[in-house]
Amino acid sequence: MELAEVFLWVYIICFSTSMVTNVSEFEWVQSRLLKQCWN
C-alpha cells in the first residue's frame, strides 16, 4: 500500500511537471520510473 502511495505522488508530480515541460519528456520520465519499479 505504501509503494502505491509513493508511486501515486510521483505520478502527480510528474504530471504537474508535464504541464510546463514537453510531453515526450514526461513519457521518458514515466517509462524510466516504471523500469525502476519493475527492476
Backbone as a printed PyTorch tensor [residue, N CA C, xyz], in Angstrom:
tensor([[[  0.8310,  -1.1990,   0.0000],
         [  0.0000,   0.0000,   0.0000],
         [  0.8720,   1.2590,   0.0000]],

        [[  1.9590,   1.2200,   0.7700],
         [  2.8540,   2.3870,   0.8120],
         [  3.5010,   2.6290,  -0.5470]],

        [[  3.8810,   1.5370,  -1.2270],
         [  4.5090,   1.6600,  -2.5430],
         [  3.5550,   2.3220,  -3.5280]],

        [[  2.2890,   1.9750,  -3.4350],
         [  1.2860,   2.5680,  -4.3310],
         [  1.1410,   4.0650,  -4.0490]],

        [[  1.1980,   4.4360,  -2.7650],
         [  1.0870,   5.8520,  -2.4090],
         [  2.2550,   6.6460,  -2.9700]],

        [[  3.4650,   6.1100,  -2.8260],
         [  4.6600,   6.7790,  -3.3440],
         [  4.5620,   6.9240,  -4.8550]],

        [[  4.1390,   5.8500,  -5.5270],
         [  4.0040,   5.8790,  -6.9800],
         [  2.9730,   6.9160,  -7.4010]],

        [[  1.8820,   7.0040,  -6.6350],
         [  0.8280,   7.9750,  -6.9390],
         [  1.3420,   9.4000,  -6.8240]],

        [[  2.0920,   9.6760,  -5.7450],
         [  2.6430,  11.0200,  -5.5430],
         [  3.6290,  11.3870,  -6.6470]],

        [[  4.5060,  10.4260,  -7.0010],
         [  5.4810,  10.6760,  -8.0620],
         [  4.7620,  10.9240,  -9.3800]],

        [[  3.6950,  10.1620,  -9.6170],
         [  2.9240,  10.3280, -10.8530],
         [  2.2950,  11.7200, -10.9050]],

        [[  1.7520,  12.1680,  -9.7750],
         [  1.1360,  13.5050,  -9.6990],
         [  2.1800,  14.5870,  -9.9550]],

        [[  3.3590,  14.4140,  -9.3440],
         [  4.4360,  15.3990,  -9.5220],
         [  4.8700,  15.4340, -10.9890]],

        [[  5.0340,  14.2570, -11.5710],
         [  5.4440,  14.1820, -12.9760],
         [  4.3710,  14.7760, -13.8840]],

        [[  3.1140,  14.5260, -13.5500],
         [  2.0120,  15.0540, -14.3540],
         [  1.9890,  16.5780, -14.2790]],

        [[  2.2200,  17.1170, -13.0760],
         [  2.2550,  18.5670, -12.8970],
         [  3.4200,  19.1670, -13.6790]],

        [[  4.5480,  18.4530, -13.6720],
         [  5.7200,  18.9220, -14.4020],
         [  5.4600,  18.8930, -15.9050]],

        [[  4.7110,  17.8900, -16.3610],
         [  4.4430,  17.7540, -17.7930],
         [  3.6010,  18.9080, -18.3190]],

        [[  2.9190,  19.6020, -17.4170],
         [  2.0940,  20.7410, -17.8190],
         [  2.9650,  21.8580, -18.3890]],

        [[  4.1800,  22.0020, -17.8350],
         [  5.0530,  23.0880, -18.2650],
         [  6.1820,  22.6040, -19.1680]],

        [[  6.4510,  21.2990, -19.1490],
         [  7.5150,  20.7700, -19.9950],
         [  6.9320,  20.0040, -21.1730]],

        [[  7.8240,  19.3780, -21.9410],
         [  7.3870,  18.6480, -23.1170],
         [  6.7170,  17.3370, -22.7370]],

        [[  5.7560,  16.8990, -23.5260],
         [  5.0500,  15.6530, -23.2390],
         [  5.9900,  14.4640, -23.4220]],

        [[  6.8510,  14.5390, -24.4210],
         [  7.7870,  13.4430, -24.6790],
         [  8.7310,  13.2590, -23.4850]],

        [[  9.0990,  14.3660, -22.8550],
         [  9.9650,  14.3000, -21.6850],
         [  9.2390,  13.6050, -20.5350]],

        [[  7.9580,  13.9060, -20.3890],
         [  7.1430,  13.2760, -19.3520],
         [  7.0570,  11.7730, -19.5950]],

        [[  6.8810,  11.3860, -20.8520],
         [  6.8050,   9.9650, -21.1980],
         [  8.1240,   9.2740, -20.8900]],

        [[  9.2440,   9.9710, -21.1300],
         [ 10.5550,   9.3920, -20.8530],
         [ 10.7250,   9.1660, -19.3580]],

        [[ 10.3220,  10.1500, -18.5520],
         [ 10.4110,  10.0270, -17.0910],
         [  9.5170,   8.8950, -16.6040]],

        [[  8.3260,   8.8090, -17.1780],
         [  7.3770,   7.7760, -16.7630],
         [  7.9150,   6.3880, -17.0960]],

        [[  8.4600,   6.2210, -18.2940],
         [  8.9930,   4.9190, -18.6900],
         [ 10.1920,   4.5420, -17.8310]],

        [[ 11.0290,   5.5060, -17.5070],
         [ 12.1920,   5.2350, -16.6620],
         [ 11.7420,   4.8600, -15.2460]],

        [[ 10.6900,   5.5450, -14.7620],
         [ 10.1560,   5.2530, -13.4370],
         [  9.6040,   3.8340, -13.3890]],

        [[  8.8850,   3.4450, -14.4350],
         [  8.3240,   2.0930, -14.4940],
         [  9.4340,   1.0520, -14.5190]],

        [[ 10.5100,   1.3250, -15.2620],
         [ 11.6430,   0.3960, -15.3280],
         [ 12.2810,   0.2280, -13.9420]],

        [[ 12.4100,   1.3470, -13.2080],
         [ 12.9920,   1.2890, -11.8630],
         [ 12.1010,   0.4790, -10.9320]],

        [[ 10.8020,   0.6270, -11.0640],
         [  9.8650,  -0.0760, -10.1730],
         [  9.8880,  -1.5800, -10.4360]],

        [[  9.9820,  -1.9690, -11.7060],
         [  9.9130,  -3.3930, -12.0480],
         [ 11.2680,  -4.0790, -11.9630]],

        [[ 12.3630,  -3.2890, -12.0010],
         [ 13.7040,  -3.8940, -11.9200],
         [ 14.2450,  -3.9230, -10.5190]]])
